[in-house]
Amino acid sequence: MKKVLRVYGGVLRLVRLLPADTRPYYAKYARENFVNYREVDVSETPLDELYQRAYNHSLWVLKKYSIDESAAKKMKEICFE
C-alpha cells in the first residue's frame, strides 16, 4: 500500500507541472483511477502492470504538453524499484 501511495503522490507532483487550466482535470482523473485500482484483483492484473500503466500514461501526458520526460525520473524510480 505504501508504494501505491508513493506512485499516486508522484503522479500528483507531475500534475503540478501541467498548464494551470489542465491541472484539475488530470488530478481528478488520477484520483479516480487510483480509487478504482483498489478494487482490482491482483491475481488477474499484477501491481507491477498497474505501475507500468501509471508511468506510461504520465509520460504520454507530459509529452502532450511538451514537458521534458526527465520530469518523470522520480516517478520511474518509484514505479520500477
Jmol script that loads the backbone (N, CA, C; Angstrom):
load data "model"
ATOM      1  N   MET A   1       0.824  -1.199   0.000  1.00  0.00           N
ATOM      2  CA  MET A   1       0.000   0.000   0.000  1.00  0.00           C
ATOM      3  C   MET A   1       0.867   1.262   0.000  1.00  0.00           C
ATOM      4  N   LYS A   2       2.011   1.171   0.662  1.00  0.00           N
ATOM      5  CA  LYS A   2       2.886   2.332   0.736  1.00  0.00           C
ATOM      6  C   LYS A   2       3.382   2.747  -0.651  1.00  0.00           C
ATOM      7  N   LYS A   3       3.727   1.756  -1.477  1.00  0.00           N
ATOM      8  CA  LYS A   3       4.213   2.052  -2.827  1.00  0.00           C
ATOM      9  C   LYS A   3       3.107   2.672  -3.672  1.00  0.00           C
ATOM     10  N   VAL A   4       1.901   2.197  -3.503  1.00  0.00           N
ATOM     11  CA  VAL A   4       0.770   2.758  -4.258  1.00  0.00           C
ATOM     12  C   VAL A   4       0.610   4.238  -3.927  1.00  0.00           C
ATOM     13  N   LEU A   5       0.728   4.587  -2.664  1.00  0.00           N
ATOM     14  CA  LEU A   5       0.604   5.988  -2.262  1.00  0.00           C
ATOM     15  C   LEU A   5       1.762   6.829  -2.805  1.00  0.00           C
ATOM     16  N   ARG A   6       2.943   6.239  -2.876  1.00  0.00           N
ATOM     17  CA  ARG A   6       4.085   6.961  -3.430  1.00  0.00           C
ATOM     18  C   ARG A   6       3.892   7.202  -4.928  1.00  0.00           C
ATOM     19  N   VAL A   7       3.354   6.219  -5.626  1.00  0.00           N
ATOM     20  CA  VAL A   7       3.088   6.386  -7.064  1.00  0.00           C
ATOM     21  C   VAL A   7       2.032   7.473  -7.263  1.00  0.00           C
ATOM     22  N   TYR A   8       0.984   7.429  -6.465  1.00  0.00           N
ATOM     23  CA  TYR A   8      -0.074   8.447  -6.560  1.00  0.00           C
ATOM     24  C   TYR A   8       0.502   9.837  -6.284  1.00  0.00           C
ATOM     25  N   GLY A   9       1.327   9.951  -5.268  1.00  0.00           N
ATOM     26  CA  GLY A   9       1.968  11.229  -4.970  1.00  0.00           C
ATOM     27  C   GLY A   9       2.841  11.694  -6.122  1.00  0.00           C
ATOM     28  N   GLY A  10       3.545  10.749  -6.760  1.00  0.00           N
ATOM     29  CA  GLY A  10       4.367  11.092  -7.918  1.00  0.00           C
ATOM     30  C   GLY A  10       3.538  11.619  -9.074  1.00  0.00           C
ATOM     31  N   VAL A  11       2.413  11.004  -9.291  1.00  0.00           N
ATOM     32  CA  VAL A  11       1.512  11.467 -10.362  1.00  0.00           C
ATOM     33  C   VAL A  11       1.023  12.875 -10.048  1.00  0.00           C
ATOM     34  N   LEU A  12       0.655  13.117  -8.799  1.00  0.00           N
ATOM     35  CA  LEU A  12       0.170  14.460  -8.439  1.00  0.00           C
ATOM     36  C   LEU A  12       1.269  15.512  -8.559  1.00  0.00           C
ATOM     37  N   ARG A  13       2.517  15.135  -8.263  1.00  0.00           N
ATOM     38  CA  ARG A  13       3.628  16.080  -8.452  1.00  0.00           C
ATOM     39  C   ARG A  13       3.794  16.418  -9.933  1.00  0.00           C
ATOM     40  N   LEU A  14       3.619  15.426 -10.795  1.00  0.00           N
ATOM     41  CA  LEU A  14       3.713  15.689 -12.233  1.00  0.00           C
ATOM     42  C   LEU A  14       2.563  16.556 -12.721  1.00  0.00           C
ATOM     43  N   VAL A  15       1.394  16.406 -12.116  1.00  0.00           N
ATOM     44  CA  VAL A  15       0.233  17.216 -12.499  1.00  0.00           C
ATOM     45  C   VAL A  15       0.539  18.697 -12.273  1.00  0.00           C
ATOM     46  N   ARG A  16       1.325  18.999 -11.241  1.00  0.00           N
ATOM     47  CA  ARG A  16       1.668  20.401 -10.957  1.00  0.00           C
ATOM     48  C   ARG A  16       2.492  21.041 -12.068  1.00  0.00           C
ATOM     49  N   LEU A  17       3.120  20.228 -12.900  1.00  0.00           N
ATOM     50  CA  LEU A  17       3.932  20.759 -13.998  1.00  0.00           C
ATOM     51  C   LEU A  17       3.103  21.110 -15.224  1.00  0.00           C
ATOM     52  N   LEU A  18       1.869  20.659 -15.246  1.00  0.00           N
ATOM     53  CA  LEU A  18       0.998  20.881 -16.400  1.00  0.00           C
ATOM     54  C   LEU A  18       0.470  22.314 -16.401  1.00  0.00           C
ATOM     55  N   PRO A  19      -0.031  22.771 -17.534  1.00  0.00           N
ATOM     56  CA  PRO A  19      -0.644  24.100 -17.592  1.00  0.00           C
ATOM     57  C   PRO A  19      -1.778  24.209 -16.560  1.00  0.00           C
ATOM     58  N   ALA A  20      -1.908  25.376 -15.968  1.00  0.00           N
ATOM     59  CA  ALA A  20      -2.853  25.585 -14.862  1.00  0.00           C
ATOM     60  C   ALA A  20      -4.280  25.167 -15.194  1.00  0.00           C
ATOM     61  N   ASP A  21      -4.725  25.411 -16.414  1.00  0.00           N
ATOM     62  CA  ASP A  21      -6.108  25.093 -16.755  1.00  0.00           C
ATOM     63  C   ASP A  21      -6.367  23.593 -16.909  1.00  0.00           C
ATOM     64  N   THR A  22      -5.308  22.789 -17.014  1.00  0.00           N
ATOM     65  CA  THR A  22      -5.485  21.340 -17.167  1.00  0.00           C
ATOM     66  C   THR A  22      -5.313  20.576 -15.858  1.00  0.00           C
ATOM     67  N   ARG A  23      -4.745  21.208 -14.851  1.00  0.00           N
ATOM     68  CA  ARG A  23      -4.436  20.512 -13.589  1.00  0.00           C
ATOM     69  C   ARG A  23      -5.644  19.892 -12.908  1.00  0.00           C
ATOM     70  N   PRO A  24      -6.757  20.612 -12.766  1.00  0.00           N
ATOM     71  CA  PRO A  24      -7.897  19.986 -12.081  1.00  0.00           C
ATOM     72  C   PRO A  24      -8.389  18.721 -12.780  1.00  0.00           C
ATOM     73  N   TYR A  25      -8.402  18.725 -14.098  1.00  0.00           N
ATOM     74  CA  TYR A  25      -8.865  17.559 -14.842  1.00  0.00           C
ATOM     75  C   TYR A  25      -7.974  16.352 -14.562  1.00  0.00           C
ATOM     76  N   TYR A  26      -6.655  16.535 -14.698  1.00  0.00           N
ATOM     77  CA  TYR A  26      -5.743  15.405 -14.523  1.00  0.00           C
ATOM     78  C   TYR A  26      -5.643  14.970 -13.069  1.00  0.00           C
ATOM     79  N   ALA A  27      -5.766  15.885 -12.125  1.00  0.00           N
ATOM     80  CA  ALA A  27      -5.765  15.499 -10.708  1.00  0.00           C
ATOM     81  C   ALA A  27      -6.989  14.646 -10.401  1.00  0.00           C
ATOM     82  N   LYS A  28      -8.145  15.042 -10.937  1.00  0.00           N
ATOM     83  CA  LYS A  28      -9.369  14.268 -10.726  1.00  0.00           C
ATOM     84  C   LYS A  28      -9.263  12.909 -11.406  1.00  0.00           C
ATOM     85  N   TYR A  29      -8.728  12.886 -12.617  1.00  0.00           N
ATOM     86  CA  TYR A  29      -8.552  11.634 -13.356  1.00  0.00           C
ATOM     87  C   TYR A  29      -7.651  10.671 -12.581  1.00  0.00           C
ATOM     88  N   ALA A  30      -6.549  11.176 -12.064  1.00  0.00           N
ATOM     89  CA  ALA A  30      -5.618  10.339 -11.290  1.00  0.00           C
ATOM     90  C   ALA A  30      -6.298   9.802 -10.028  1.00  0.00           C
ATOM     91  N   ARG A  31      -7.000  10.661  -9.326  1.00  0.00           N
ATOM     92  CA  ARG A  31      -7.692  10.241  -8.096  1.00  0.00           C
ATOM     93  C   ARG A  31      -8.702   9.138  -8.398  1.00  0.00           C
ATOM     94  N   GLU A  32      -9.482   9.306  -9.438  1.00  0.00           N
ATOM     95  CA  GLU A  32     -10.482   8.288  -9.794  1.00  0.00           C
ATOM     96  C   GLU A  32      -9.826   6.970 -10.188  1.00  0.00           C
ATOM     97  N   ASN A  33      -8.734   7.029 -10.928  1.00  0.00           N
ATOM     98  CA  ASN A  33      -8.041   5.798 -11.321  1.00  0.00           C
ATOM     99  C   ASN A  33      -7.485   5.066 -10.116  1.00  0.00           C
ATOM    100  N   PHE A  34      -6.864   5.775  -9.201  1.00  0.00           N
ATOM    101  CA  PHE A  34      -6.292   5.110  -8.043  1.00  0.00           C
ATOM    102  C   PHE A  34      -7.366   4.559  -7.120  1.00  0.00           C
ATOM    103  N   VAL A  35      -8.495   5.212  -7.045  1.00  0.00           N
ATOM    104  CA  VAL A  35      -9.611   4.669  -6.259  1.00  0.00           C
ATOM    105  C   VAL A  35     -10.126   3.392  -6.915  1.00  0.00           C
ATOM    106  N   ASN A  36     -10.232   3.393  -8.231  1.00  0.00           N
ATOM    107  CA  ASN A  36     -10.693   2.200  -8.952  1.00  0.00           C
ATOM    108  C   ASN A  36      -9.697   1.046  -8.835  1.00  0.00           C
ATOM    109  N   TYR A  37      -8.415   1.359  -8.757  1.00  0.00           N
ATOM    110  CA  TYR A  37      -7.404   0.309  -8.656  1.00  0.00           C
ATOM    111  C   TYR A  37      -7.484  -0.449  -7.340  1.00  0.00           C
ATOM    112  N   ARG A  38      -8.124   0.130  -6.336  1.00  0.00           N
ATOM    113  CA  ARG A  38      -8.285  -0.584  -5.065  1.00  0.00           C
ATOM    114  C   ARG A  38      -9.106  -1.846  -5.248  1.00  0.00           C
ATOM    115  N   GLU A  39      -9.964  -1.841  -6.251  1.00  0.00           N
ATOM    116  CA  GLU A  39     -10.874  -2.959  -6.476  1.00  0.00           C
ATOM    117  C   GLU A  39     -10.340  -3.975  -7.492  1.00  0.00           C
ATOM    118  N   VAL A  40      -9.114  -3.773  -7.974  1.00  0.00           N
ATOM    119  CA  VAL A  40      -8.537  -4.674  -8.975  1.00  0.00           C
ATOM    120  C   VAL A  40      -8.105  -5.968  -8.300  1.00  0.00           C
ATOM    121  N   ASP A  41      -8.393  -7.074  -8.966  1.00  0.00           N
ATOM    122  CA  ASP A  41      -7.962  -8.389  -8.482  1.00  0.00           C
ATOM    123  C   ASP A  41      -6.498  -8.569  -8.858  1.00  0.00           C
ATOM    124  N   VAL A  42      -5.623  -8.605  -7.863  1.00  0.00           N
ATOM    125  CA  VAL A  42      -4.181  -8.670  -8.098  1.00  0.00           C
ATOM    126  C   VAL A  42      -3.780  -9.969  -8.802  1.00  0.00           C
ATOM    127  N   SER A  43      -4.576 -11.028  -8.651  1.00  0.00           N
ATOM    128  CA  SER A  43      -4.243 -12.273  -9.339  1.00  0.00           C
ATOM    129  C   SER A  43      -4.448 -12.159 -10.854  1.00  0.00           C
ATOM    130  N   GLU A  44      -5.336 -11.265 -11.278  1.00  0.00           N
ATOM    131  CA  GLU A  44      -5.585 -11.066 -12.709  1.00  0.00           C
ATOM    132  C   GLU A  44      -4.686  -9.989 -13.311  1.00  0.00           C
ATOM    133  N   THR A  45      -4.467  -8.923 -12.571  1.00  0.00           N
ATOM    134  CA  THR A  45      -3.645  -7.809 -13.033  1.00  0.00           C
ATOM    135  C   THR A  45      -2.613  -7.503 -11.958  1.00  0.00           C
ATOM    136  N   PRO A  46      -1.372  -7.912 -12.158  1.00  0.00           N
ATOM    137  CA  PRO A  46      -0.333  -7.661 -11.153  1.00  0.00           C
ATOM    138  C   PRO A  46      -0.118  -6.161 -10.928  1.00  0.00           C
ATOM    139  N   LEU A  47       0.271  -5.797  -9.718  1.00  0.00           N
ATOM    140  CA  LEU A  47       0.509  -4.392  -9.398  1.00  0.00           C
ATOM    141  C   LEU A  47       1.600  -3.794 -10.275  1.00  0.00           C
ATOM    142  N   ASP A  48       2.604  -4.588 -10.630  1.00  0.00           N
ATOM    143  CA  ASP A  48       3.669  -4.074 -11.489  1.00  0.00           C
ATOM    144  C   ASP A  48       3.117  -3.574 -12.823  1.00  0.00           C
ATOM    145  N   GLU A  49       2.108  -4.254 -13.330  1.00  0.00           N
ATOM    146  CA  GLU A  49       1.484  -3.821 -14.584  1.00  0.00           C
ATOM    147  C   GLU A  49       0.757  -2.493 -14.390  1.00  0.00           C
ATOM    148  N   LEU A  50       0.122  -2.314 -13.248  1.00  0.00           N
ATOM    149  CA  LEU A  50      -0.568  -1.053 -12.967  1.00  0.00           C
ATOM    150  C   LEU A  50       0.425   0.091 -12.803  1.00  0.00           C
ATOM    151  N   TYR A  51       1.575  -0.188 -12.160  1.00  0.00           N
ATOM    152  CA  TYR A  51       2.606   0.838 -12.031  1.00  0.00           C
ATOM    153  C   TYR A  51       3.147   1.215 -13.404  1.00  0.00           C
ATOM    154  N   GLN A  52       3.322   0.231 -14.270  1.00  0.00           N
ATOM    155  CA  GLN A  52       3.793   0.483 -15.635  1.00  0.00           C
ATOM    156  C   GLN A  52       2.794   1.370 -16.381  1.00  0.00           C
ATOM    157  N   ARG A  53       1.512   1.069 -16.227  1.00  0.00           N
ATOM    158  CA  ARG A  53       0.468   1.884 -16.874  1.00  0.00           C
ATOM    159  C   ARG A  53       0.503   3.319 -16.371  1.00  0.00           C
ATOM    160  N   ALA A  54       0.637   3.486 -15.054  1.00  0.00           N
ATOM    161  CA  ALA A  54       0.676   4.829 -14.465  1.00  0.00           C
ATOM    162  C   ALA A  54       1.868   5.607 -15.018  1.00  0.00           C
ATOM    163  N   TYR A  55       3.010   4.956 -15.106  1.00  0.00           N
ATOM    164  CA  TYR A  55       4.213   5.617 -15.624  1.00  0.00           C
ATOM    165  C   TYR A  55       4.041   5.970 -17.100  1.00  0.00           C
ATOM    166  N   ASN A  56       3.582   5.022 -17.892  1.00  0.00           N
ATOM    167  CA  ASN A  56       3.402   5.276 -19.330  1.00  0.00           C
ATOM    168  C   ASN A  56       2.398   6.388 -19.586  1.00  0.00           C
ATOM    169  N   HIS A  57       1.310   6.387 -18.841  1.00  0.00           N
ATOM    170  CA  HIS A  57       0.308   7.438 -19.032  1.00  0.00           C
ATOM    171  C   HIS A  57       0.884   8.794 -18.621  1.00  0.00           C
ATOM    172  N   SER A  58       1.668   8.808 -17.563  1.00  0.00           N
ATOM    173  CA  SER A  58       2.297  10.061 -17.131  1.00  0.00           C
ATOM    174  C   SER A  58       3.203  10.604 -18.223  1.00  0.00           C
ATOM    175  N   LEU A  59       3.995   9.729 -18.838  1.00  0.00           N
ATOM    176  CA  LEU A  59       4.867  10.161 -19.930  1.00  0.00           C
ATOM    177  C   LEU A  59       4.058  10.706 -21.102  1.00  0.00           C
ATOM    178  N   TRP A  60       2.952  10.042 -21.414  1.00  0.00           N
ATOM    179  CA  TRP A  60       2.115  10.482 -22.526  1.00  0.00           C
ATOM    180  C   TRP A  60       1.573  11.894 -22.266  1.00  0.00           C
ATOM    181  N   VAL A  61       1.107  12.135 -21.048  1.00  0.00           N
ATOM    182  CA  VAL A  61       0.557  13.458 -20.718  1.00  0.00           C
ATOM    183  C   VAL A  61       1.662  14.514 -20.753  1.00  0.00           C
ATOM    184  N   LEU A  62       2.833  14.198 -20.214  1.00  0.00           N
ATOM    185  CA  LEU A  62       3.936  15.161 -20.254  1.00  0.00           C
ATOM    186  C   LEU A  62       4.303  15.500 -21.699  1.00  0.00           C
ATOM    187  N   LYS A  63       4.354  14.490 -22.535  1.00  0.00           N
ATOM    188  CA  LYS A  63       4.696  14.721 -23.942  1.00  0.00           C
ATOM    189  C   LYS A  63       3.615  15.556 -24.633  1.00  0.00           C
ATOM    190  N   LYS A  64       2.371  15.289 -24.300  1.00  0.00           N
ATOM    191  CA  LYS A  64       1.257  16.032 -24.887  1.00  0.00           C
ATOM    192  C   LYS A  64       1.393  17.531 -24.637  1.00  0.00           C
ATOM    193  N   TYR A  65       1.890  17.890 -23.456  1.00  0.00           N
ATOM    194  CA  TYR A  65       2.035  19.297 -23.098  1.00  0.00           C
ATOM    195  C   TYR A  65       3.477  19.790 -23.233  1.00  0.00           C
ATOM    196  N   SER A  66       4.292  19.046 -23.991  1.00  0.00           N
ATOM    197  CA  SER A  66       5.675  19.426 -24.288  1.00  0.00           C
ATOM    198  C   SER A  66       6.514  19.666 -23.036  1.00  0.00           C
ATOM    199  N   ILE A  67       6.340  18.809 -22.047  1.00  0.00           N
ATOM    200  CA  ILE A  67       7.150  18.867 -20.834  1.00  0.00           C
ATOM    201  C   ILE A  67       8.172  17.748 -20.929  1.00  0.00           C
ATOM    202  N   ASP A  68       9.400  18.071 -20.633  1.00  0.00           N
ATOM    203  CA  ASP A  68      10.503  17.117 -20.767  1.00  0.00           C
ATOM    204  C   ASP A  68      10.253  15.870 -19.917  1.00  0.00           C
ATOM    205  N   GLU A  69      10.515  14.710 -20.514  1.00  0.00           N
ATOM    206  CA  GLU A  69      10.290  13.433 -19.824  1.00  0.00           C
ATOM    207  C   GLU A  69      11.176  13.272 -18.595  1.00  0.00           C
ATOM    208  N   SER A  70      12.246  14.027 -18.516  1.00  0.00           N
ATOM    209  CA  SER A  70      13.123  13.907 -17.351  1.00  0.00           C
ATOM    210  C   SER A  70      12.404  14.321 -16.066  1.00  0.00           C
ATOM    211  N   ALA A  71      11.298  15.037 -16.206  1.00  0.00           N
ATOM    212  CA  ALA A  71      10.498  15.406 -15.038  1.00  0.00           C
ATOM    213  C   ALA A  71       9.922  14.163 -14.358  1.00  0.00           C
ATOM    214  N   ALA A  72       9.818  13.077 -15.097  1.00  0.00           N
ATOM    215  CA  ALA A  72       9.240  11.837 -14.566  1.00  0.00           C
ATOM    216  C   ALA A  72      10.300  10.880 -14.034  1.00  0.00           C
ATOM    217  N   LYS A  73      11.518  11.354 -13.863  1.00  0.00           N
ATOM    218  CA  LYS A  73      12.593  10.491 -13.379  1.00  0.00           C
ATOM    219  C   LYS A  73      12.267   9.904 -12.006  1.00  0.00           C
ATOM    220  N   LYS A  74      11.796  10.720 -11.100  1.00  0.00           N
ATOM    221  CA  LYS A  74      11.451  10.261  -9.751  1.00  0.00           C
ATOM    222  C   LYS A  74      10.312   9.236  -9.819  1.00  0.00           C
ATOM    223  N   MET A  75       9.343   9.499 -10.685  1.00  0.00           N
ATOM    224  CA  MET A  75       8.218   8.580 -10.869  1.00  0.00           C
ATOM    225  C   MET A  75       8.721   7.222 -11.357  1.00  0.00           C
ATOM    226  N   LYS A  76       9.674   7.247 -12.273  1.00  0.00           N
ATOM    227  CA  LYS A  76      10.233   5.992 -12.801  1.00  0.00           C
ATOM    228  C   LYS A  76      10.922   5.211 -11.684  1.00  0.00           C
ATOM    229  N   GLU A  77      11.653   5.906 -10.830  1.00  0.00           N
ATOM    230  CA  GLU A  77      12.326   5.239  -9.711  1.00  0.00           C
ATOM    231  C   GLU A  77      11.321   4.581  -8.778  1.00  0.00           C
ATOM    232  N   ILE A  78      10.230   5.261  -8.509  1.00  0.00           N
ATOM    233  CA  ILE A  78       9.207   4.711  -7.608  1.00  0.00           C
ATOM    234  C   ILE A  78       8.534   3.504  -8.244  1.00  0.00           C
ATOM    235  N   CYS A  79       8.158   3.613  -9.493  1.00  0.00           N
ATOM    236  CA  CYS A  79       7.396   2.551 -10.163  1.00  0.00           C
ATOM    237  C   CYS A  79       8.211   1.285 -10.385  1.00  0.00           C
ATOM    238  N   PHE A  80       9.510   1.433 -10.616  1.00  0.00           N
ATOM    239  CA  PHE A  80      10.308   0.275 -11.012  1.00  0.00           C
ATOM    240  C   PHE A  80      11.367  -0.127  -9.984  1.00  0.00           C
ATOM    241  N   GLU A  81      11.163   0.248  -8.742  1.00  0.00           N
ATOM    242  CA  GLU A  81      12.134  -0.145  -7.704  1.00  0.00           C
ATOM    243  C   GLU A  81      11.941  -1.572  -7.285  1.00  0.00           C
TER     244      GLU A  81
END
end "model"
wireframe off; spacefill off
backbone 0.3
color backbone group
